[in-house]
Amino acid sequence: MTRRSCAIYATGIVCAHLLIVGIALLVAQVFQTMIESRLKQEITLTEKSQVFEGWKNPPPPVYMEYYFFNVTNPEEFLAGGKASLKQIGPYTYREYRPRENITFLENGTKLYALNPKTFVFVPEKSAGNPEVDIIQTVNIPFVAVMNELNSYSFILRTLVSMYMKSLGIELFMSRTVHEVLWGFKDPLLTKIHSMKPEVDEYFGLMWKKNGTHEGEFVFHTGEENYLDFGKIDTWNGLREMSWWSSNQSNMINGTDGAVFHPLINRNELLYIFAADLCRSIHLAYVKDVEVKGIQAFRFAPPNDVLMSPKDNPANEGFCVPAGDCLGTGVLKVSVCREGAPIVVSFPHFYQADPKYINAVEGLNPNKEEHETYLDLQPTTGVPIRACKRAQLNIILKRVQGFPKTKFINETIFPIMFVNETATIDDDSAAQMRTMLLIVTLVSNFPLLIVGLGVILLMILVVLFCRNRQKKTAKEDTAYTQVSDKPEEQTDTNQPMRNGSYIAMSPVEAQKC
């Protein structure tokens, strides 16, 4: 057996083994199952997990961008016209949110944690100085007092209205951005505080929220079931709320938005409990995206999250009292926030009923600037980019006994909106790309084996064909026909001349 034949046989044997083994591994999905099992075990909130360290001290910088709506024509609005609003901002703050007081419970299957948030102003990412810039906006303490007195007698409301007018307190106020955001001593609340000490005399949209937390959380670590990874077990000791008018609406579902279970697919709904919205919301798959070279799934709240109960009966439970419902795109949260009739929505009433957009001038809702979304790496479930956008509004309507309101049209009036953003940092992105490359190589190892087998099969075919060509060439050159014309034998005694094949023919001796 020649070397060429040995090479062909060896290549064939190796090729057959590679194809058989590779196809068997593909069918059995051995490596894919191994990777999935490993991910389910590794991605937990246990002290040994690297995910736990990232959850405990989130590495990506989180920025809070605050935008305010400055009212340019308050007198016209009070006379029954439309309010004209001008958006100003952003006023950007870096948000620090480490987990504290972490305690593992029930053999490591759950953990208790606080999540205090601290905000530091970032001037280079801001449009102005919040301590200097003045805005004209709704006097929320004024509206809160009106709302509280709405159930009292007309005489009492009239007396309070006259007293507030004597103090120079109006429906609209002019304050610096810093005061409206972080708090100021309000003259009306100060008077109430002197009579009812439990009422705080300071007011601010973020008053007492710098350096504080949103409640005590107990999370599932994912030790028992990877699908429960990061899910909230209790919030402030509660497994469900009591503000809303249905059991479904009161449920505390999902995570706090910081982590999700691994191996996310496009068909599932992801749930987040938003303490500032007093409810859980769900996110649905939108599209595939890429962030810093990492493939991700984008999830966003679908239209039905804030849809009117007329179109989505599941939202009837968010009408408090039962039957007292607002339209599509807005949610009244005053049930969990004592005081003013606060309403939340997406910025500029994105995805809301056009009647709310058209009730004021200066709004321009669009998906690019006003959509809330999460970009999640599906293998690990880690958010690599997030934009949480929410708008704070207040209901303004006529209240008898307060003459300043007698001409106004009932309006859900925009105050401000926040854009909370976070994107994975470069170092974390590089580590994730490396990890995902390893996962891809390992999970696709059977494909590599099959691919190598196919390459060897192609080489085997080439070698076999070339070997056949050489054999054919040798057979053709061993006997080469010179003439197709039959030999005419004239003399039977003469030896037959070999004229048909190349050979040594007898030659008569030449005479000299």
N, C-alpha and C positions, 0 to 999 in steps of 0.2 A: 504493500500500500504506500503510495507516494505521500509527500508532505502535504500536497494540495488536498488530497482526499482526506487526510487526517484533520486538516483545518476545517473542511466542510462538515465532517461528522461532529467535530467538537462544537462548532458554531451552532449546529442544529440541536445538539443536546442542551446546550446552555439556553438557547432561544426557547425551546419547548418548556424547560423548567421555569424560566422567567415568566412566560405567558401563563402557564398553569397556576403558579403561585400568585402572580399579580391579579389575575381574574378571580381566583378564590378569595383573596383578601378584599377585593372590591365588592364581591357579592356578599361576603360576611360582614363588611364594614367594620373590621376589627379595629383599625387605627382611628376611624371617626368615633366609634363608640368609646375607645380609650380616652380620646381627647375630651369628649363631652363629659365622661365620668370624672376626669381630672378637674375640669372647670367647675363642675358642680361641687366638688369637694373643696377646691382651693378658694373659690369666691364666696367667702363667708365673712361675718363680722366678728371673728374670733381673734384673740390676741396674737396668734401665730400667723395670721393672714396679712399679706402685704396690702390687701384691699382695705383692711381695718385702719392702717396707718394713714392712707389717703383719705378715708372717710373721717378720721379723727381730726386731721389737719388738712383741709382741702388745699391742694397746691395752686389751682388756677386762680388768678386774681378775679374777684367779683366786683363789678362796678354798678352803682346805683345812679342812674341819670334821672333827675327830677325836672319835669317840664310844667310850667304854670300857665294858666289862661288869664291874661290881664283883660279886665273889663274896661272897654274904652268909652262906653256910653251908658253908665248906670241910670242917669235921669230918664233917658229914653225908654229903657226897660221898665222902670217904675211907672212910666206913663202908659204902658201897654204895648210897647214896641218890642222888637227882637233885640236881644243883647248881642253886641259885637265883641268878639273875642280875638285876642292876639296872643299866639303862643310865644313864650319866651323860655329860654334854656338851651341846652341842659345845664344844670348845676350838678356836677358829678362828685360822688363820694366813693372812696374805696371801702369795701365792706370786708371786715374780718369776722370769720364765723367758726372758730374752733369749738369742738365738742368738749364739754367739761363734766366733771362728776360722773364719769362713766363707771357703771357697776354692772357686772354680769349676773344674770339671774337664771334660775332653773337649769342648772348644769350647763350653762353656756348657750342655751337655746334662745335666750332673750337678753337684752341689755337696756339699762336705764341711762339716759343722757340728757344734758341740757345743752342748748345751742345759742349762747349769747352772741349778739351781733354788735359790732362796734364800727362806727362810720368816721372816716377821715376825709376832709375836703381835698379834692384834687384840682387845683386852679388851672393847670395846663389842659385839662379835658373839659373845662367849663366855659360857658359863654359870657360869664360876668362874675361879679363879686356878690354873693348872697347877702352880705352884711351891708351892702350899699344899695343894691337894686331894689326899688320899691314897686310893688304890684298892687293893683286895685282888684279886690275879690270879694266874694260873699263873706259876710260876718257870721261865721258858723255858730258861735255862742248865741248870737241874737236869734238865729233860726232855731237853735235847740230850745231856747226859752219859749219861743212862740209855739213850737211843737208840743212842749210839755204842758202849756197852758190851754191848748186847744180843747181839752175836755172840761175846763173850768168855765165859770160863768162869764158872760159878756162884760159885766161890770168890772170883774177882777182883771180881765185881759186889758180893758181900757185903762185902768189905773196903772197897770205895769207899763203899758205902752207910753203913757204920759211921763212916767218916771224915767224910762229909758231915754225919751226925747230930751228931758231936762239934763241928763248926763251927756248929751251929745252923741248917743249911740245910734248908729244908722244900720240899714240892711247891708250896705257895702262899706268896706273899710280899706284903708291904705296902710300897708305894713311892708317891712323889708322881707325878702325871701327867707332870710334866716329866721325871722320871728314867726312867720307863718309855718315854717317847717319844723323848727326845733323848740318853739314855745316863747310866749311872752305873758306878762301879767295883765290879764284882761279886766277892765274896769267893771263890767257887768258881773263876771264870775267872782270878782273880789267882794262885791256887795252881797252876792248870794252866799259866799263862803263865810261872811260875818254872821249870817243867820243859820247856815247849815255847814258846819266845819268839814263834813265829809265830802263836800264839793270842792274840787281843786280850783284854785284861783288862777292857775296858769292854763293856757291853751296853746296847742301846736299839733300839726298833723303827725309829727313824729315825737311828740312830747313823751319823755320817759322811755323812749325806745332805743336810745343810744347806750349800749352796754347792758341791755337786758335781753331776756329770751322770750319766746312765744309760748312757753309752757313746758311741762315735764313730759318727755316722750319715753315710751318703752318700745323697742324695736325687736323684730325677729332677726336672729343672726343668720338664718339659712342653714343651720346645722342639721335640722331635721328634714327640711325640704327646701331645695334650692329655689323653688318658685316663691317662697316666703322671704327671700333675702331682702332685708331692708324694709319690710312692711311694718307699718305701725300697729302695735298691739293695743296700746292705750295712750291717750293724750289727757294729761291732767287727771289721770286715774279713770278716765271714761273710755268705754269701748264704743259708745255712740253718743251723739249730742241730743239735746232736748229742745232746741230752738225752733226747728222746723215742724211742719204739720203732718209728716209721714215718716214711717220707720226707715224707708229707703233713703230719704233725703238726709236723715240724721246719722247715717252710717259713716264711719271713719274708714275709708278704703285707701289702699295703696301705700306708697312711701311718701317721704317728705320732698321728693324730687332730686335728692342728692345721689341716690343709687337705684339700680333696678336689677332684676335677676338676669343671669347670663342666658345666652342662646335665645335672644328675642327674635320673633318672627314677625313678618309684615301684617299678618292677619289678626293679631291680638290687640286688645285695648289695654292701655296702661293707665293706672289710676294714681292720682296725687292728692294728698290731703293738704289744702292750703288754709292754714290757720287764720291768715289775714282776710280770707274770703268766707271763713266760717263754714266751709263745706269741702267735699271731695269733688274733683273733676276728672274726666277721662280724656285721654289723648289717643288719636288714631294715626296710623301711618299715612304720610303724605307723599314722600318720594325718597330716592337714594341721593345722598350728597357726599361730598368729600371735604374733609377739614384737615389741613396740614398733612396731606398724603394718606389720611386714614378714611376708609370707607365707612359710612354711617347711614342710619335710617333716620329720617326726620319725622317726628311725631308732633302733632298740634291738636288743640281742641277743635273738634268738628262743630258745625253750625248748631247742632242740637243741644250743646251744653247750656247755652243761655237762650234757648228757643222758647217762645211763648207756649204755655200749657195747652193752648188751643191747637198748636201744631205738634207738640210733644207732650202728651199727657203725663209722662214720667216726671215732668218738672212741676206738677201741681203741688207737690209737697213743699216747694220753696215759696209758696204764697202764704204769708202770715199777716192777719188771720186767714184761715182757709177761704179760698175764693177771692181774696184781695190780691190780684196778680198784676204785674206790670207786663209790658210787651217784650218782644224779642230783643235780646242783646243787652239787657240790664238785669241786675239782681239787687234787691233791697236787703241790706245787711244790718239795718238798725236793730233787728231782733237780738243780735249779739253785740251790739255797740250802743250802749245807752246814750240817749241825748238826741242829736240831730237825725233827721231822716236821710241816712247815708245810702247811696246807691253806687254799686261798682259796675264797671263795663270794661270793654277793651278800649284803648285810646281812640279818640275821635269817634266813638260809637261804631267802631269797626264791627261788622257782622250784625249790627243792630237795625231795628226798624227805622226807615228813613225819616219818620216823624220826629225822632229825637235829634237827628242830624240837622234837619231843617228848622228846628225850633230856635236855633241860634245861628249867628253868622260867624264864619271863620274856621269851620271844621272841614277837614279833607281826609277821610279815612282811606287807607290803602294797605294792602297786604304786606308790602316790603317793610314799612315802618311801624306797623301797629299789630302784627300777628305775634302771638305767643307760640314758641316752639322749642323742642328739644332735639338735638342731634345726638343719637345714641350709637355707640359701637355695638353691633348686635351680638358679637361673640361674648364679650365681657359684660355688656349691659351698662357700661360706664358712660355718663354724659360727657361729650367732648366739646359741645357748644350749647349754650342755652340763652334764650331771650324770654324773660317773663315780663309781660307788659300788662299793666292794669291802670284803669282810670278811676279817680274818686269824683263822685258827683253828689249833689244835694238837691232834694226836692224843694222847689220854691212854689208856693201857692198862696192864695188869698186867705187871710185869717181875720175874721171879724174882731174888731176891737183894736186892730193895728192899721191905722189909716194909710200907712205907707204901702200896704200890700193890696189896696182895694182895686187897683187897675191892672196888676200884673197877671199875665197868663201863666197857668201852671206849667212849670218847666223843670225837667231834670237838668240841672245846671252844672256844667263841667267846672271843676276846681283845678285839678292837676292830674298828671299821670306820671308813672314811673316806668323806666326801662331798666330792668335788672339783667345784666349780661355777664357771661362767663365763658371763656374759651380756654381750652387746654393749653398749657405753656409748652414751649419748645422742647424742654428736657423730657417732660412727661410724654409728649408726642413721639419723641425719638424712641423712648423705652417701649411705648405701646406698639410702634411700627415693628421693632425688633421682635417683640413677643408674638405679634400676629404673624410675622414671617415664619417663625419657628412652628407655630401652630399650623400654618398652611402647609409647610413642607412635610410635617409629620402626618397630618391628616390626608395629604395627597401622595404619601409614599407608595401606596399600591399603584397609583397612576404612573409614577416614575418607573416602577418595575415593569409595568405593561409597556410603557413607552420604550424602555430599553430593549424589551423583548421584540417589539415591532422593528426597531432599528436593526437588531441582529437578524431578524427574519429577512429584511431587505438585503442585508449583506450576504446572507445565505443564498438568496435567489441570484444575486449577482455572481457569486463564486460558482454556483452550480451552472449558470448559463455559460460563463467563460470556460469552465472545464469541458462542457459539452462541445463548445466551439473548437477547442484545441483537439479534442478527440476526432472530430469530424474532419479537421484539416489534415491530420496524420493519415487517416484512411484514404483521403482523396489524393494525397501526394505519393502513396505507396505504389499505385498502379495508375499511370496517367495515359489515357488513350490518345494516340497520335492521329489515326485516320479512321474514319468510319467506313471507308470503302473496303469491301471484302477482297481478300487476297485471291488472285487468279493463279491457280497452280497449273503450269504448262508441262512441267517435267516431273513425273512421279518419282524419278530417281534422284532429283535434286532435293536437297534438304529444304524444308519449308522455311521461308524467310519470316522472321518475326517482325512484321511491320506494324502490328497492332499495339505493341507495348514497347516501352523503352527497356532495352536489355542489351547484354553483350552479344552481338550478332557475329557469326563466323565470317571472316573476310578472306578471299583468295589471295595467295601470295603474289605480290607484284614482281614482274620480271624486270630485272635491271637492264 
